[in-house]
């Protein structure tokens, strides 16, 4: 049976955090694919198992984006990891490269 896949939004500052969430269990828990960190130090993959997103005090919404076949989690990981996490983009208040658009978790997803 295919598992629902969502774009997950959680409360963040200065912008909300976005991740890809695959609902894998009957209790609506599952697996989250995300990047964590910030634009001052750079970001890294932070994939993890997670409880039902709606139970988090940071939950805002989850928007359906597709489905994944049972056992395709490793394939999903391989795909999302072809997109490099956003790197360090500032040194204190100074932007490192004005020509490169700023990327955060929202742009990564």
Residue, then its C-alpha position, 0 to 999 in steps of 0.5 A: x500500500x502506498x504511503x502518503x508524502x507531504x510537504x511539512x511546515x513547522x514554526x520557525x524564525x525568521x521563516x517557517x521550517x519545511x521538510x518532506x514527510x512520509x507517513x509510514x505507520x497507522x498512527x500517522x508517524x513516519x520519516x522526515x527528510x530535511x536539512x537543518x542548520x542556518x545560513x551563517x554556518x551552513x546546513x546538513x541533512x537531518x533526516x529522522x523518524x518522527x511522531x505524528x507531525x500534528x502532535x508537535x507544538x511547532x506544527x503548522x500544516x502538511x500539504x500532500x505532494x504524492x505517495x511512496x511505495x512500501x520500501x522506497x524510503x532508501x530511494x527517497x533518501x538517495x533522491x533528496x540527497x542529490x540536492x546539496x544542503x544550503x551551505x554557509x552564505x554569510x560571514x557575520x553580517x556580510x553576504x559571501x556571494x551576492x550573485x548566488x540566491x540565498x537558500x534555506x530549507x524552504x528552497x531545498x524542499 
